[in-house]
Amino acid sequence: MFGLSRARILDTPAKKERRSWDRVPVQVVVFCQNAQSDDELCWSARVMDISGGGMKLLSPHKFEPATVIRIGNADGAEGPSRLLQALVVRAHRSPGEKWTLGCALTKELSEAELQAWIERNSNV
């Protein structure tokens, strides 16, 4: 009316967190392998965060969504019982020819198991 624009209030609610678990930021070097085959190549990756239900990996190799992968200590010292298995639910290209993988653990970790995994792997 007077040439002044009115401030617009945007009705955008805050983005609701959908995750059931608190994520713990970490920087842990691991290996990843397709769980369908023992002969599958191992790929190095970095765990960026982890929770009792999943993890975010940064990898030079793209694992397709719906792929079940094994995740283990980068030095390979873990026995088969210490390997984690996860279902890749998201794969996005990241800068530097890497892939960000969102993974859901096939077996949830208790708080104690999560803490033990972080402590065991944070020395790598």
Buried (B, 14 or more C-beta within 10 A) or exposed (E): EEEEEEEEEEEEEEEEEEEEBEBBEBEBEBBBBBBEEEEEEBBEBBBBBBBBBBBBBBBEBBBEEEBBBBBBBBEEEBEEEEBBEBBBEEBEEEEEEBBBBBBBBEEBBEEEEBEEBBEBBEEE
